[in-house]
């Protein structure tokens, strides 16, 4: 098994080459949703696959995040990025206790190796250093994604950040105590 190294990324590393070989591919067949306060599943087939334009938009988000005081952590096999996650710097919520985890992705061929769990744990530690007490996640509704977050100790968010919710209204708004 190849060794995976984790580290915080510098602004200089957030260039066009970073995501060049990153394979953001996910085929979804079933999703969770909440109806009448009850969790339900339904069939919903779609594929998420980042093209070069999408990768460029993600890079711009990550660059902005770091410029504004947030953190991006990467997982590397040799010198190739195989996973990344970030936390924003802004504290929000009625008690100013949340920071957002907008991205956490593992390259398709590297999934199932606990890379996502390690990235999540690193982001939790970084969020604490920013003064957060909770991580806020607008999570993809797929069965697999929701299983990942539930396994990491996430629950439905006690407070909904309307700005984040409106970006992806089908996402499930979660939180994790730090």
Steps between C-alpha positions, in 0.01 A plus 500: 500500500644836402564758769270801510645825635281781634586867528364850491535656155669833443353764267778428247390135473144597403578530131356352183709183528363402843174341377622395155491125574236516773205273412185645657253239384195382689206304368195538719200269485324561831472808719372589844246775551284620786125513464271589787792474743571142389807367319416327173690361201414525134647405165686789337763407242760757399876531452731770636819523299718809505626628168786751470265798534355364825849427633597862426198627698591274793859628492374859507288415806798340675726797417242743639461285811872516579524873416221567752663298779349156445687173465539242222644158584610249240568128487782393271612168355856574395454852355146450372204656679253221583277686745438845640274688736469855621349705776401862470627755750168676569326414826119513478182393675312660788791427735777544241597136544488354146752491216413348166661194342405568134721241328615153590576274207704189432601404148273218380770232473624574854169466686460239771847560646389726790645808332174692540481416870854624558433822307182551703688453829771746390234757410339457842836578663559802275146628572572494874806718445273753327281511812214286370297268717309341210566408139218582255460281192255530211525133403413328174185290560635175351478192721879457495578863587248506783643173636847659506382804695287297743799274566706813574252607770300756303136574579238733354605861551334671795515829307468538124727747324265636233779620268660152497162325469406708196816394311378137491146468642498121454806459723442387858619755753714329763723591792769333705596601852874556533 
